[in-house]
Amino acid sequence: MRFPQDVPTISDDHSTSPVRLRPHRRDDAQGSLEQCLDPLSRQWTTVPLTYTLDDAKRFVGQAMPGGWRTETEWGFAVEAVDDSGVPRYAGTVSLRDEGEARAEIAYGSHPWVRGRGVMERALRLLLGWGFEERGLQTVIWWANKGNWASRKLAWRLGFAFEGTPRQWLPQRGALLDSWVGTLLATDQRQPSAPWYDVPRLVGDRAALRPLLASDADRIVEGCTDPETARWLGQLPDPYTEADALSYVEGQKESAARGASVTWAIVDPVTDGLVGIVNLFDVRPGLDAELGYWVHPSVRRRGVATEACRLAMRHAFVGSAEGGLGLGRVRALAAEENVASQGVLERSGLARQGRERRRLQLRGGVLGDAAIYDILAPEYHSRAATKSRCGREAGH
């Protein structure tokens, strides 16, 4: 098949390492093969597991040019400069025409270019071209549920997350749960809501890191402990490994929606989970609620207090320093849970009152809650005093 002559070449204005969208060439076949044999490409796309160099040659020499000829798919090869300064095939991006000024976006990157911001730049070029040159009004994005890299890229581009259709996307004989988002021509092409990262924070007695699926066994141990289960009455009973894995995945979703930041509390040496602390019900620029539990093996060792202090520091420091820049942190503890109230008070929060029948305890009982909070000025004043006292003690 002859290559179409009217496929444009589009470049961004990054003079030192430009990204280009250009027509596919026959010599892209080897790069396409490498991309399609990559484990991540196999996991998240419908590329055949038996993909060969001949398949790659047909893709760059027939399928992509054919899409342009039939006006069904406008596909570009992405070209970027590698570490040696040489322009190199970096992947493929396309818009699949859905008619009525609508298109579906598709993209795949070669392993060498991941983590460099190249695909985001390439997709911004593609979307600009689609909206301005093709008159598109709506672009839709689809991904298999769990493809966090694709979802975060769509979020950076300004796609509004629209939900999780069940058993929708076909892949190798199965229908998988999916994610879907949309971007309109009138949208800003930038995130409309925060997506919270979960940084590693380190103290003397404890460190905080993102939750992992491998934490499931320890989460089950903690959540089936009678003392923890007594105060966290909303936990499933019995609490299983499936519940723990669902919780881990749910916290990723909550961070992606800008609703919470959840950490595993871990031993600073072994990195093994000894509890969980989080900032949830976040209202950006305003406040969040602090919650935690610790494994019975580390109770009364100062671990919970240090974990809460680390989480509060993240809550109050500004975004320029990687924090949330909140004005208040609030917390609730069951009126009878004296140990938890002690942790909150040692962490710097002050009791403000009581709310009756506020917390669900084990057995469906509704218990009164002690209400705690701390304001940003109070936190920063305490932090400055501690720092000043530390310097004076050092003298």
Number of C-alpha atoms within 10 A of each C-alpha: 9 8 18 15 10 9 17 12 11 16 17 14 9 9 8 8 16 16 24 24 25 17 23 24 16 14 12 19 22 17 18 25 19 17 22 28 18 13 11 14 17 15 13 16 16 13 14 13 12 8 14 17 15 11 18 22 19 16 19 25 20 17 17 24 26 20 18 19 16 9 11 16 22 23 27 28 24 29 24 22 18 14 8 6 10 11 16 16 25 29 27 26 21 22 23 19 19 15 9 10 14 20 23 16 23 17 18 21 23 21 18 14 18 14 10 9 10 22 25 15 18 28 23 15 17 21 21 15 15 23 19 12 9 13 13 21 17 19 23 21 21 20 22 24 19 15 14 15 12 18 22 15 15 27 23 16 21 20 25 21 18 12 10 16 14 12 13 15 17 14 15 11 6 10 13 17 16 19 23 19 19 18 21 17 16 9 16 12 19 13 16 14 15 15 20 19 16 20 15 12 18 17 14 10 18 24 24 28 18 19 23 13 14 13 18 21 14 17 27 19 17 23 24 19 13 12 15 18 19 17 20 17 17 14 17 13 13 9 16 17 16 11 16 20 19 13 16 22 14 12 20 22 16 17 19 21 15 19 20 24 28 27 26 28 32 24 20 16 9 7 14 15 27 25 29 24 21 22 24 21 15 20 16 15 14 13 24 26 19 25 19 20 21 24 23 15 10 14 14 12 10 14 24 28 22 22 31 25 19 20 23 26 19 22 27 22 18 14 12 8 9 14 19 25 20 22 20 21 24 21 21 22 24 25 17 13 14 12 13 20 22 14 22 26 16 16 19 21 23 17 17 12 10 16 15 12 13 15 22 19 19 20 11 10 11 15 19 19 21 22 19 22 21 22 17 20 12 14 21 14 11 13 14 12 12 12 12 12 12 11 10 9 8 7 6
